[in-house]
Protein backbone atom coordinates (compact mmCIF):
# COMPACT_ATOMS: atom_id res chain seq x y z
CA UNK A 1 0.00 0.00 0.00
CA UNK A 2 2.82 2.42 0.90
CA UNK A 3 4.48 1.65 -2.42
CA UNK A 4 1.27 2.43 -4.32
CA UNK A 5 0.86 5.77 -2.53
CA UNK A 6 4.49 6.63 -3.24
CA UNK A 7 4.12 5.74 -6.93
CA UNK A 8 0.97 7.84 -7.19
CA UNK A 9 2.63 10.84 -5.52
CA UNK A 10 5.70 10.60 -7.74
CA UNK A 11 3.51 10.30 -10.82
CA UNK A 12 1.38 13.30 -9.82
CA UNK A 13 4.51 15.34 -9.14
CA UNK A 14 5.93 14.48 -12.55
CA UNK A 15 2.72 15.48 -14.29
CA UNK A 16 2.53 18.78 -12.42
CA UNK A 17 6.15 19.70 -13.10
CA UNK A 18 5.65 18.67 -16.73
CA UNK A 19 2.73 21.09 -16.97
CA UNK A 20 4.86 23.89 -15.48
CA UNK A 21 7.62 23.18 -17.96
CA UNK A 22 5.14 22.99 -20.79
CA UNK A 23 3.77 26.41 -19.82
CA UNK A 24 7.25 27.94 -19.69
CA UNK A 25 7.95 26.41 -23.07
CA UNK A 26 4.63 27.75 -24.36
CA UNK A 27 5.48 31.24 -23.06
CA UNK A 28 8.83 31.04 -24.82
CA UNK A 29 7.38 29.70 -28.07
CA UNK A 30 4.72 32.44 -28.15
CA UNK A 31 7.39 35.14 -27.61
CA UNK A 32 6.07 36.17 -24.17
CA UNK A 33 9.64 36.01 -22.89
CA UNK A 34 10.68 38.67 -25.40
CA UNK A 35 8.95 41.28 -23.23
CA UNK A 36 8.57 39.51 -19.87
CA UNK A 37 10.69 37.54 -17.42
CA UNK A 38 9.73 35.58 -14.32
CA UNK A 39 11.31 37.88 -11.77
CA UNK A 40 12.35 41.15 -13.42
CA UNK A 41 10.84 43.85 -15.61
CA UNK A 42 11.90 43.72 -19.22
CA UNK A 43 9.63 45.72 -21.57
CA UNK A 44 6.63 44.43 -19.67
CA UNK A 45 6.27 43.55 -16.00
CA UNK A 46 7.74 40.46 -14.40
CA UNK A 47 5.30 37.57 -14.30
CA UNK A 48 5.65 37.53 -10.49
CA UNK A 49 4.53 41.18 -10.39
CA UNK A 50 1.54 40.36 -12.57
CA UNK A 51 0.58 37.48 -10.29
CA UNK A 52 0.91 39.73 -7.22
CA UNK A 53 -1.23 42.46 -8.77
CA UNK A 54 -4.09 40.07 -9.56
CA UNK A 55 -3.79 37.91 -6.42
CA UNK A 56 -7.17 37.33 -4.82
CA UNK A 57 -9.19 38.78 -7.70
CA UNK A 58 -11.96 36.39 -8.72
CA UNK A 59 -11.80 37.49 -12.35
CA UNK A 60 -7.99 37.50 -12.59
CA UNK A 61 -7.83 34.59 -15.02
CA UNK A 62 -10.44 36.14 -17.34
CA UNK A 63 -8.58 39.49 -17.26
CA UNK A 64 -5.31 37.76 -18.08
CA UNK A 65 -6.87 35.80 -20.94
CA UNK A 66 -8.31 39.02 -22.37
CA UNK A 67 -4.94 40.78 -22.12
CA UNK A 68 -3.17 37.87 -23.75
CA UNK A 69 -5.62 37.48 -26.64
CA UNK A 70 -6.71 41.09 -27.21
CA UNK A 71 -3.72 43.01 -25.90
CA UNK A 72 -3.85 45.81 -23.37
CA UNK A 73 -2.75 49.36 -22.80
CA UNK A 74 -2.36 51.52 -19.73
CA UNK A 75 -2.44 48.64 -17.24
CA UNK A 76 1.31 48.78 -16.51
CA UNK A 77 2.14 52.21 -17.90
CA UNK A 78 2.28 53.68 -21.39
CA UNK A 79 3.73 50.60 -23.12
CA UNK A 80 0.99 48.67 -24.91
CA UNK A 81 0.92 44.88 -24.96
CA UNK A 82 -0.05 43.66 -28.41
CA UNK A 83 -2.49 40.78 -28.83
CA UNK A 84 -0.84 37.39 -29.07
CA UNK A 85 -1.65 34.79 -31.69
CA UNK A 86 -2.65 32.04 -29.29
CA UNK A 87 -5.62 29.73 -29.11
CA UNK A 88 -8.18 30.08 -26.31
CA UNK A 89 -6.71 26.99 -24.66
CA UNK A 90 -3.16 28.35 -24.89
CA UNK A 91 -4.28 31.69 -23.45
CA UNK A 92 -5.89 29.89 -20.50
CA UNK A 93 -2.77 27.78 -19.89
CA UNK A 94 -0.57 30.89 -20.01
CA UNK A 95 -2.89 32.86 -17.72
CA UNK A 96 -2.98 30.07 -15.12
CA UNK A 97 0.79 29.70 -15.32
CA UNK A 98 1.48 33.42 -14.88
CA UNK A 99 -1.01 33.72 -12.02
CA UNK A 100 0.68 30.79 -10.23
CA UNK A 101 4.01 32.59 -10.07
LINGINOR-V598057 format. One record per residue. N is the residue number from 1. RES is the residue in three letters. SS is DSSP state (@ for helix, = for strand, . for the rest). PHI is phi in degrees with one decimal (NA if undefined). Layout:
BEGIN
n: [N	N]
res: [RES	RES]
ss: [SS	SS]
phi: [PHI	PHI]
END
This chain:
BEGIN
n: [1	2	3	4	5	6	7	8	9	10	11	12	13	14	15	16	17	18	19	20	21	22	23	24	25	26	27	28	29	30	31	32	33	34	35	36	37	38	39	40	41	42	43	44	45	46	47	48	49	50	51	52	53	54	55	56	57	58	59	60	61	62	63	64	65	66	67	68	69	70	71	72	73	74	75	76	77	78	79	80	81	82	83	84	85	86	87	88	89	90	91	92	93	94	95	96	97	98	99	100	101]
res: [UNK	UNK	UNK	UNK	UNK	UNK	UNK	UNK	UNK	UNK	UNK	UNK	UNK	UNK	UNK	UNK	UNK	UNK	UNK	UNK	UNK	UNK	UNK	UNK	UNK	UNK	UNK	UNK	UNK	UNK	UNK	UNK	UNK	UNK	UNK	UNK	UNK	UNK	UNK	UNK	UNK	UNK	UNK	UNK	UNK	UNK	UNK	UNK	UNK	UNK	UNK	UNK	UNK	UNK	UNK	UNK	UNK	UNK	UNK	UNK	UNK	UNK	UNK	UNK	UNK	UNK	UNK	UNK	UNK	UNK	UNK	UNK	UNK	UNK	UNK	UNK	UNK	UNK	UNK	UNK	UNK	UNK	UNK	UNK	UNK	UNK	UNK	UNK	UNK	UNK	UNK	UNK	UNK	UNK	UNK	UNK	UNK	UNK	UNK	UNK	UNK]
ss: [.	@	@	@	@	@	@	@	@	@	@	@	@	@	@	@	@	@	@	@	@	@	@	@	@	@	@	@	@	.	.	@	@	@	.	=	.	.	.	.	=	.	.	.	.	.	@	@	@	@	@	@	@	@	.	.	.	.	.	@	@	@	@	@	@	@	@	@	@	@	.	=	.	.	.	.	.	.	.	.	=	.	.	.	.	.	.	@	@	@	@	@	@	@	@	@	@	@	@	.	.]
phi: [NA	-61.3	-64.0	-63.6	-61.7	-60.4	-61.1	-64.1	-64.9	-63.0	-62.9	-63.6	-62.9	-63.9	-64.9	-65.8	-70.8	-65.3	-65.3	-62.5	-64.3	-61.9	-69.9	-64.1	-66.6	-64.4	-60.9	-69.6	-68.4	-97.0	65.7	-61.7	-73.3	-70.3	-119.0	-128.1	-136.8	-65.2	-126.9	-148.0	-70.8	-115.5	-82.5	-107.9	-68.8	-64.8	-59.3	-64.5	-69.0	-63.5	-60.1	-66.4	-64.3	-95.3	-56.7	84.2	-84.2	-62.4	-100.5	-57.9	-62.8	-63.4	-62.8	-64.1	-61.0	-62.8	-63.7	-67.0	-85.2	-106.4	85.7	-156.7	-147.6	81.4	-74.9	-121.1	119.6	-73.5	-72.0	-84.6	-100.6	-72.7	-65.1	-105.6	-81.5	-125.5	-75.9	-60.8	-65.5	-62.7	-61.7	-66.5	-61.9	-64.0	-61.2	-61.4	-65.5	-62.8	-66.0	-85.1	-68.7]
END
